[in-house]
Amino acid sequence: MTNKNILIAGGSIAGTALAFWLARGGFSVTLVELAPALRQGGQGVDVRDQAIEVVERMGLMGVVRGRSVDDIGANFVNARNRVIGSLDLQAIQQEGGGAAEIRRGELAQLLYENTLDRVEYIFGNAISGIEQDETGVDITFEHGPPRRFDLVIGADGFHSGVRRIVFGPSNQFVRFKEHYFAVAKAGTPLAEARRSTIYNEPGKSVMVQSAGNAAPMTYFAFHQKEPLEYHYRDIEHQRQILRNALKGVGWETSMLLEQADVDPHFYLDAQAQIVMPGWSKGRVVLAGDAAHCASPFSGAGGLLALVGTYRLAGELVAAAGDHRQAFTKYEIGQRPLVLEKQGHLFTGMFVPRTWLGIKVRNGLVRSGLLRRAFGLNPKKIDSLPDYGM
């Protein structure tokens, strides 16, 4: 085995999943995360299709189902909170081969718990410089002394610092999809237990997920033709952007915005994709959203992260650490799935742009036809390679 000493940047799903597989594969793994601790909450992540196989091979699918959000349905309501259509989410999950939804932070926490004794975790720090040569990679950090690793993996999300340092400015890879979304811990007494409640006005969406075993979450989304200027760490400016975008929207929106204003875990970002001609350069490779974000409206972020990191770690094991061979095979295996998922977005369903669009969507919900749009009907899912991990 060569290149045994690996640094991962990013402590969300992709980073912790990579840490899990690489440690199991016999590598020495260090993970650095900017936040002082794992980020809690976040949007729901669907573990479905090939991701089910990945998590089953981890031996964690039963635990994931036990920690799932337990959301049995989704109600579409009007401004008077009258239900005008419903989706049976349990039926959709069954059609997805036993899919389960779990909060992003909950899944990362589970993977962290199962790697803590085998992985070196560094919180509250980030990579500031990367210099590589034929035999390794020299890393400088925002805090602390420099270190040298054999390989570096950027699993640090849409705003990847590793991608920026090694591949260049992010704007050359970002494809803006004309929407923004925000997530906050919040709730409303009008939300029915174990159901999501969704309210729409043209180009705007507000959804409260009142899950059976997790804190209620509010998901906001709005159409925006051109990208907005803000720093992704400036939370107060982001709150103001959301308030301005949803000003005057009916239902319980004003109250939910007030709750979002005081949530320390509030998160806002663009609906956008990362499109790159290649995911590796020398001894540095990207994974998850850092390499190929499909946007939250794809419903495939968790799937791509779990499958992609399994492939990357597996190819490194199969190649006995030969990064050139492993990185090439990882990309050949993962890219078709990425292209498929980046081509299927559910924006029109969640954020119709006109009253007519809302009316048509509601009709599809009532007729039961909308379920087909999810692409979760029974279908043949190709099994993943068995890397012996």
FIDO-309684 format. One record per atom (N, C-alpha, C): residue in three letters; x, y, z. Coordinates in steps of 0.2 Angstrom, whole numbers, plus 5000, padded with zeros to 4 digits. Example, Ala and Ser with C-alpha at 12.3 -4.5 7.8 and 13.67 -1.06 7.14 Angstrom:
REM residues 2
ALA506649725039 ALA506249785039 ALA506649845039 SER506449895035 SER506849955036 SER506450005039 
//
This chain:
REM residues 389
MET500449945000 MET500050005000 MET500450065000 THR500350114995 THR500750174995 THR500250234997 ASN500450294998 ASN500050354999 ASN499550335005 LYS499850315010 LYS499350295016 LYS499150355020 ASN499450415019 ASN499350465024 ASN498950515020 ILE498250525022 ILE497750565018 ILE497450615022 LEU497450675019 LEU497050735023 LEU496450745019 ILE495850745023 ILE495250765020 ILE495050835023 ALA494750875018 ALA494550945020 ALA493750935020 GLY493450955026 GLY492650955026 GLY492350905030 GLY491950925035 GLY491650875039 GLY490950865039 SER490650865033 SER489950855032 SER489950775029 ILE489450765025 ILE489350695023 ILE489850665019 ALA490050695014 ALA490650675010 ALA491250665014 GLY491450715018 GLY492050705022 GLY492050645027 THR491550645030 THR491450585035 THR491450525032 ALA491050515027 ALA490950455023 ALA491650435020 LEU492050475018 LEU492750465015 LEU493150435021 ALA493150475027 ALA493550455032 ALA493350375034 PHE492650365034 PHE492450295036 PHE492750245031 TRP492750255025 TRP492950205020 TRP493750195020 LEU494050255020 LEU494750255020 LEU495050225026 ALA494850235032 ALA495050205038 ALA494950135037 ARG494350115035 ARG494250035034 ARG494750005029 GLY494950045024 GLY495350025019 GLY496050015021 GLY496250045027 GLY496950035030 GLY497350105029 PHE497050155027 PHE497350215026 PHE497450255033 SER497950305034 SER497950345040 SER497650415038 VAL497050425041 VAL496650485039 VAL496650535044 THR496650605042 THR496550665045 THR496050705042 LEU495550725046 LEU495050765043 LEU495050835046 VAL495050885043 VAL495050955045 VAL494350995043 GLU494051025048 GLU493451055047 GLU493451125050 LEU493251175046 LEU493251245048 LEU492851255054 ALA492251225055 ALA491751245060 ALA492051215067 PRO491851245073 PRO492151215079 PRO491951145081 ALA491351125078 ALA491051055079 ALA490651035073 LEU490450975073 LEU490050955067 LEU489450995067 ARG489251015061 ARG488651055060 ARG487951015061 GLN487551045065 GLN486951005067 GLN486351025062 GLY485850985062 GLY485250995058 GLY485350995051 GLY485151045047 GLY485151045040 GLY484651015036 GLN484651015030 GLN484050995026 GLN484050915026 GLY483550885024 GLY483450815024 GLY483850785018 VAL484150725019 VAL484550695014 VAL484250625013 ASP484050615006 ASP483750545005 ASP484350495004 VAL484350445007 VAL484750385006 VAL484350335002 ARG484450334996 ARG484050294991 ARG484550264986 ASP484250224982 ASP484550194976 ASP485250164978 GLN485750174975 GLN486450144976 GLN486650164983 ALA486450224986 ALA486650244992 ALA486450194998 ILE485850164997 ILE485650115001 ILE486150055002 GLU486350034996 GLU486949984996 GLU487550004999 VAL487750064998 VAL488350095002 VAL488250095009 VAL487650115012 VAL487550125019 VAL487450055022 GLU487150005018 GLU487149935020 GLU487849905021 ARG488249925016 ARG488949895017 ARG489349925023 MET489149985025 MET489450015031 MET489149975037 GLY488549945036 GLY488249915042 GLY487849965046 LEU487650015043 LEU487350075046 LEU486550085044 MET486350045039 MET485650065036 MET485150065042 GLY485150015046 GLY484650005051 GLY484650065056 VAL485250095057 VAL485350155062 VAL485050215058 VAL485250215052 VAL484950275048 VAL484150275048 ARG483850215047 ARG483150215047 ARG482850235054 GLY483250215059 GLY483050225066 GLY483050305067 ARG483550335064 ARG483650405065 ARG483350445059 SER482950415055 SER482650455049 SER482150505052 VAL481950555048 VAL481450605050 VAL480750585051 ASP480550525049 ASP479950495051 ASP479350545048 ASP479450565042 ASP478950605038 ASP478550565034 ILE477850565035 ILE477450515032 ILE477050545026 GLY477050615026 GLY476650645020 GLY476850725019 ALA476650745014 ALA476750825013 ALA476050855011 ASN475850905014 ASN475250935012 ASN475351005009 PHE475051015003 PHE475151085000 PHE474551125002 VAL474651185005 VAL474051225008 VAL474051295004 ASN473451325005 ASN473351395003 ASN473451435009 ALA473351505007 ALA473451555012 ALA473051545019 ARG472451515018 ARG472051505024 ARG472251435027 ASN472751405025 ASN473051335028 ASN472551285026 ARG472151285021 ARG471751235019 ARG472151185014 VAL472151125015 VAL472551075011 VAL472251065005 ILE472651074999 ILE472351074993 ILE472651014989 GLY473050974992 GLY473450914989 GLY473850884994 SER473950824993 SER474450784998 SER474850734994 LEU475450724997 LEU475850674994 LEU475950615000 ASP475950554998 ASP476150505002 ASP476850485002 LEU477250515007 LEU477950505006 LEU478250435008 GLN477850405012 GLN478050335014 GLN477950285007 ALA477450305003 ALA477450264997 ALA477950274992 ILE478150344992 ILE478750364988 ILE479350324990 GLN479450324997 GLN480050294999 GLN480050214998 GLN479450184998 GLN479450114996 GLN479650104989 GLU479350144985 GLU479550144978 GLU480250154976 GLY480550194981 GLY481250204980 GLY481750144983 GLY481450084984 GLY481750024986 GLY481950034994 GLY481550064998 GLY481650065005 GLY482050125007 ALA482050185003 ALA482350245004 ALA482250265011 ALA482650305014 ALA482550345021 ALA482850415020 GLU482450455024 GLU482750525024 GLU482950545031 ILE483550575031 ILE483950585037 ILE484250655037 ARG484250695042 ARG484550765042 ARG485250755040 ARG485450805037 ARG486150805035 ARG486650805041 GLY486550845046 GLY486950845052 GLY486950775055 GLU486350745055 GLU486250685059 GLU486650625056 LEU486650625049 LEU487050575045 LEU487850585046 ALA488050645046 ALA488750665047 ALA488950645054 GLN488450655059 GLN488650635066 GLN488750565067 LEU488250525063 LEU488250455064 LEU488950425061 LEU489150455055 LEU489850435052 LEU490350455057 TYR490350505060 TYR490850535064 TYR490950485070 GLU490350465073 GLU490350425079 GLU490750355077 ASN490650335071 ASN490950265069 ASN491650275066 THR491950335066 THR492650335064 THR493050375069 LEU492750395075 LEU493150435080 LEU493750395082 ASP493750335083 ASP494350295086 ASP494850285080 ARG494750295074 ARG495150275069 ARG495450335064 VAL495150395066 VAL495250455062 VAL495450515066 GLU495950555064 GLU496150615067 GLU495650675065 TYR495250695069 TYR494850755068 TYR495150825070 ILE495150875066 ILE495350935068 ILE494850985067 PHE494551015072 PHE493951065071 PHE494251135072 GLY493851185069 GLY494051255070 GLY494651275066 ASN494851235060 ASN495351255057 ASN495251245049 ALA495651265045 ALA495551255038 ALA496251265034 ILE496251235028 ILE496851235024 ILE496951305021 SER497551335021 SER497651395018 SER498151395012 GLY498551345012 GLY498951335006 GLY499151265005 ILE499151244998 ILE499351184996 ILE499851184991 GLU500451144992 GLU501051144987 GLU501151064987 GLN501151044980 GLN501250974979 GLN501850964975 ASP502150904976 ASP502750884972 ASP502650804970 GLU503150774967 GLU503050704965 GLU502950654971 THR503150674977 THR503150624982 THR502650644988 GLY502350704988 GLY501850724993 GLY501550794992 VAL501150814997 VAL500850874997 VAL500950915004 ASP501250975003 ASP501351015009 ASP500751065010 ILE500551055017 ILE499851095018 ILE500051145024 THR499851205023 THR499851255028 THR499051265030 PHE499051285037 PHE498351285039 PHE498251365042 GLU497651385043 GLU497451445046 GLU497751455053 HIS497751395056 HIS498051395063 HIS498551335064 GLY499051345067 GLY499551285068 GLY500051275063 PRO500551225065 PRO501051215060 PRO500851185054 PRO501351185048 PRO501151155042 PRO501251075043 ARG501051035039 ARG501050965039 ARG501150945031 ARG501350875031 ARG501450845024 ARG501050785024 PHE500650775018 PHE500250715017 PHE500450685010 ASP500250625010 ASP500350595003 ASP499750614998 LEU499150625000 LEU498650644996 LEU498150685000 VAL497750734996 VAL497350774999 VAL496650774995 ILE496150764999 ILE495450764996 ILE495050824998 GLY494750864994 GLY494350914995 GLY493650894995 ALA493350885001 ALA492650865002 ALA492250925006 ASP492450985004 ASP492251045008 ASP491751085005 GLY491351045001 GLY490651074999 GLY490651124993 PHE490151154992 PHE490051194986 PHE490551254986 HIS490651284992 HIS491151334992 HIS491851314994 SER492051254991 SER492651224992 SER493351264992 GLY493651274998 GLY494251304998 GLY494851264994 VAL494851204995 VAL495351164991 VAL495251174983 ARG494651174981 ARG494551184974 ARG494751254972 ARG494651304976 ARG494851364974 ARG495651374974 ILE495951344979 ILE496751344979 ILE497051304973 VAL496751244972 VAL497151204967 VAL496851214960 PHE496251224959 PHE495951224952 PHE495751294950 GLY495751344954 GLY495551414952 GLY494951434955 PRO494751504953 PRO494151534956 PRO493551494955 SER493051494960 SER492451454959 SER492051474953 ASN492051534952 ASN491551564947 ASN491551524940 GLN492151504938 GLN492251464932 GLN491851394932 PHE491751374938 PHE491351304938 PHE490651304941 VAL490451364943 VAL489751374946 VAL489251384940 ARG488651344940 ARG488151354935 ARG487551374939 PHE487351444940 PHE486851464944 PHE486151444941 LYS485651424945 LYS485051394943 LYS484451434945 GLU484551504945 GLU484051554946 GLU483651544952 HIS483851514958 HIS483451514964 HIS483951514970 TYR483651534975 TYR484051534982 TYR483551494987 PHE483951464991 PHE483551424997 PHE483851445003 ALA483451435009 ALA483751445015 ALA483451385020 VAL483751375025 VAL483551325030 VAL483651355037 ALA483151345041 ALA483151365048 ALA482751315053 LYS482951315059 LYS482551275064 LYS481951325066 ALA481351305065 ALA480751345066 ALA480151295066 GLY479551325067 GLY478951285067 GLY478351335067 THR477751305066 THR477151335066 THR476651295069 PRO476151315073 PRO475651275076 PRO475151245070 LEU475251275064 LEU474751255059 LEU475051195055 ALA475651175057 ALA476051115053 ALA475751055057 GLU475551005053 GLU475350945055 GLU475950895057 ALA475850865063 ALA476450815065 ALA476550765060 ARG477250745059 ARG477450695054 ARG477250715047 ARG477150775046 ARG477050795039 ARG477450865037 SER477550865031 SER477850935028 SER477250975026 THR477251035027 THR476751085025 THR477051135020 ILE476751145014 ILE477051185009 ILE476651235007 TYR476851295007 TYR476451355004 TYR476851384999 ASN476451404993 ASN476751434987 ASN476451494985 GLU476851544983 GLU476551604979 GLU477051604973 PRO476851634968 PRO477351634962 PRO478051644963 GLY478451604962 GLY479151604963 GLY479451604970 LYS478951584974 LYS479151584981 LYS478851524985 SER479251494989 SER479051434993 SER479251435000 VAL478751415004 VAL478951405011 VAL478651335014 MET479151295017 MET478951225019 MET479151215026 VAL478751195030 VAL478851175037 VAL478851095037 GLN479451065039 GLN479450995040 GLN479350985048 SER478850955050 SER478650935057 SER478750865058 ALA479350845058 ALA479550765058 ALA479350735065 GLY479250675065 GLY479050635071 GLY479650635076 ASN480250635074 ASN480750625079 ASN481350675078 ALA481150735076 ALA481750785075 ALA481350855076 ALA481850905077 ALA481550975078 ALA481250995071 PRO480751035071 PRO480451065065 PRO480951105062 MET480951105055 MET481351145051 MET480951175046 THR481151235044 THR480851275039 THR481251285033 TYR481051275027 TYR481451275021 TYR481051335016 PHE481451385015 PHE481251435011 PHE481551435004 ALA481251454999 ALA481551454992 ALA481251514988 PHE481651544984 PHE481351594979 PHE481751604973 HIS481351624968 HIS481651634961 HIS482051694961 GLN482651694958 GLN483051754957 GLN483351744950 LYS483251794946 LYS483551784939 LYS484251794939 GLU484551834943 GLU485251844942 GLU485551834949 PRO486251814950 PRO486551794956 PRO486551854960 LEU486551854967 LEU486551904972 LEU487251904974 GLU487451964976 GLU488151984979 GLU488151974987 TYR488451934990 TYR488551924997 TYR489051874999 HIS489351885005 HIS489851835007 HIS489551775010 TYR489751715008 TYR489351655011 TYR489451645018 ARG489851685022 ARG489951685029 ARG489551735032 ASP489251785029 ASP488951845032 ASP488251825033 ILE488051795038 ILE487451775040 ILE486851825040 GLU487051885044 GLU486551935044 GLU486351965038 HIS486851975033 HIS486651995026 HIS486151945023 GLN486351885024 GLN485951825021 GLN485151825024 ARG485151845030 ARG484451845033 ARG484051905030 GLN484451955029 GLN484052015026 GLN483852005019 ILE484251965015 ILE484151945008 ILE483451905008 LEU483451855013 LEU482851815013 LEU482251855015 ARG482251905020 ARG481751945022 ARG481451985016 ASN481952015012 ASN481752055007 ASN481352015001 ALA481651955000 ALA481351914995 ALA480651884997 LEU480551875003 LEU479851855005 LEU479451905008 LYS479551965008 LYS479152015011 LYS478452015008 GLY477952015012 GLY477252015010 GLY476951945008 VAL477351895008 VAL477151825007 VAL476651805012 GLY476151775011 GLY475551755015 GLY475751695019 TRP475151665022 TRP475151605026 TRP475551625033 GLU476051585035 GLU476351595042 GLU477051625040 THR477151655035 THR477851665032 THR478151715037 SER477851775039 SER478151825043 SER478351795050 MET477951755053 MET478151725059 MET478751675058 LEU478851635053 LEU479351595051 LEU480051635050 LEU479951685047 LEU480551735046 LEU480851755052 GLU480351775057 GLU480551805063 GLU480951745067 GLN480751685067 GLN481051625070 GLN481751615067 ALA481751625060 ALA482451615056 ALA482951665058 ASP482651725060 ASP483151775062 ASP483551765068 VAL483351715072 VAL483651705079 VAL483951635079 ASP483951595073 ASP484251525073 ASP484951535071 PRO485351515076 PRO486151515075 PRO486351475069 HIS485951425067 HIS486151375062 HIS485851395055 PHE485551455055 PHE485251475048 PHE485751475043 TYR485451455037 TYR485851435031 TYR485551465025 LEU485851495021 LEU485651525014 LEU486151515009 ASP485951485003 ASP486351484997 ASP486051484991 ALA486451484986 ALA486151484979 ALA485951414977 GLN485451404973 GLN485351344969 GLN485751344963 ALA486351304964 ALA486851304958 ALA487151244958 GLN487451224952 GLN487851164951 GLN488651184950 ILE489051134952 ILE489751134951 ILE489851084945 VAL490151114939 VAL490251074933 VAL491051084932 MET491351034932 MET492151034931 MET492350984926 PRO492851004922 PRO493050954917 PRO493450894920 GLY493750904926 GLY494050844929 GLY494050864937 TRP494150814941 TRP494050824948 TRP494750814951 SER495250794948 SER495950784951 SER496450824948 LYS496950844952 LYS497550874949 LYS498150854953 GLY498550804950 GLY499150784954 GLY498850734960 ARG499050754966 ARG498950724972 ARG498350744975 VAL497950794972 VAL497350824975 VAL496750804971 VAL496150784975 VAL495550764971 VAL494950794975 LEU494450804972 LEU493850824975 LEU493250774975 ALA492850784980 ALA492250734981 ALA491650774983 GLY491050744982 GLY490450774984 GLY490350834981 ASP489950884984 ASP489750944981 ASP490350984979 ALA490950974982 ALA491551014980 ALA491750994972 ALA491550934970 ALA491750914963 ALA491150924959 HIS490550904961 HIS489950904957 HIS489250914960 CYS489250964964 CYS488550984967 CYS488050984961 ALA487550954963 ALA486950944958 ALA486350994960 SER486451034965 SER485951074968 SER485451044972 PRO485251074978 PRO484751034982 PRO484051014979 PHE483951054973 PHE483251034970 PHE483350974966 SER483950944965 SER484050884962 SER483850824967 GLY483850834973 GLY483650784978 GLY484150724978 ALA484750744975 ALA485250684974 ALA485950704978 GLY485950754982 GLY486650774985 GLY486850714989 GLY486450684994 GLY486650634998 GLY486850574994 LEU486450554989 LEU486650494985 LEU487350504981 LEU487450564978 LEU488050574975 LEU488650574980 ALA488550604986 ALA489150604991 ALA489250534993 LEU488750494995 LEU488850424997 LEU489150374992 VAL488950384986 VAL489150334981 VAL489850354979 GLY489950424978 GLY490550444975 GLY491150434980 THR491050444987 THR491550434991 THR491750354992 TYR491250314991 TYR491350244992 TYR491750224986 ARG491650254980 ARG492050234974 ARG492750264975 LEU492850324977 LEU493450354978 LEU493950314982 ALA493650294988 ALA494050254993 ALA494150184991 GLY493650154987 GLY493750094985 GLY494250084979 GLU494250134975 GLU494750134970 GLU495450144972 LEU495550184978 LEU496150184981 LEU496450124984 VAL495950084987 VAL496050024990 VAL496249974984 ALA495849974979 ALA495949924974 ALA496649934970 ALA496850004970 ALA497550014967 ALA498050024972 ALA497949994978 ALA498449994983 ALA498850064984 GLY498350114983 GLY498550184985 GLY498850224979 ASP498850184973 ASP499150224967 ASP498550274965 HIS498750334966 HIS498250384965 HIS498050404958 ARG498550394954 ARG498350414947 ARG497850364944 GLN497950294945 GLN497450244943 GLN496850254947 ALA496850264953 ALA496250274957 ALA495850334955 PHE496150384954 PHE495750444953 PHE495450444946 THR495750414941 THR495450404934 THR494850354935 LYS494950304938 LYS494350254938 LYS493750284942 TYR493950314948 TYR493450354952 TYR492950394947 GLU493350434943 GLU492950484939 GLU492550444933 ILE492850394930 ILE492550364925 ILE491850324928 GLY491950304934 GLY491350264937 GLY490850314940 GLN491050374942 GLN490550424945 GLN490250474941 ARG490550494935 ARG490350544931 ARG489650534928 PRO489550474925 PRO488850464922 PRO488250474927 LEU488350454933 LEU487850464938 LEU487750534940 VAL488350574940 VAL488250644941 VAL487950684935 LEU488050664929 LEU487750694923 LEU486950684924 GLU486850624925 GLU486050604926 GLU485750644931 LYS486050654937 LYS485650684942 LYS485650764941 GLN486250794938 GLN486250864937 GLN485750884931 GLY485450834928 GLY485050844923 GLY484250844925 HIS484150824931 HIS483450814934 HIS483350864940 LEU483050914939 LEU482950964945 LEU482150964946 PHE481950974952 PHE481250974954 PHE481051054956 THR481351094953 THR481251164954 THR480451184952 GLY480251164947 GLY479551174945 GLY479051154950 MET479151094953 MET478751064958 MET478751104964 PHE479351124967 PHE479351164973 PHE479251234973 VAL479451264967 VAL479351334967 VAL479051354960 PRO478451344959 PRO478151364952 PRO478151434952 ARG478251464946 ARG478451534945 ARG477751574944 THR477251544942 THR476551584941 THR476051544945 TRP475451584946 TRP474851554949 TRP474651494945 LEU474651504938 LEU474451444934 LEU474851384935 GLY475551394936 GLY476051344937 GLY475851304944 ILE475651344949 ILE475451324956 ILE474851274955 LYS474351304951 LYS473751264950 LYS473851204947 VAL474251204942 VAL474451134938 VAL474751084943 ARG475251114946 ARG475651074951 ARG475151034956 ASN474651084959 ASN474251054964 ASN473751004961 GLY473551014954 GLY473150964951 GLY473550894950 LEU474250894948 LEU474650834948 LEU474650804955 VAL474750844960 VAL474750814967 VAL474150774968 ARG473550804967 ARG472850774968 ARG472750714964 SER473050714958 SER472950654953 SER473350594955 GLY473950604959 GLY474350554960 GLY474950544955 LEU474950594950 LEU475350584944 LEU476050614946 LEU476050664951 LEU476650694953 LEU477250644955 ARG477050594958 ARG477450544961 ARG477950514956 ARG477750514950 ARG478150484944 ARG478750534943 ALA478650604944 ALA479150654943 ALA479750644947 PHE479650614953 PHE480250604957 PHE480750554955 GLY480550514950 GLY481050464947 GLY481150404952 LEU480650394957 LEU480850344962 LEU480350284960 ASN480050274954 ASN479750214953 ASN480250154952 PRO479950094954 PRO480450034954 PRO480850034947 LYS481450024948 LYS481950024942 LYS482549984944 LYS482849954939 LYS483449914940 LYS484049964942 ILE484349954948 ILE484949994950 ILE485549944949 ASP486049964946 ASP486649934945 ASP487049924952 SER487249864953 SER487649854960 SER488249894959 LEU488549914964 LEU489149944965 LEU489749894965 PRO490349914963 PRO490949864964 PRO491049844971 ASP491249784972 ASP491449764979 ASP492149774979 TYR492349824983 TYR493149834984 TYR493449794990 GLY493049754993 GLY493249714999 GLY493449755005 MET493049805006 MET493149855012 MET492649825017 
//
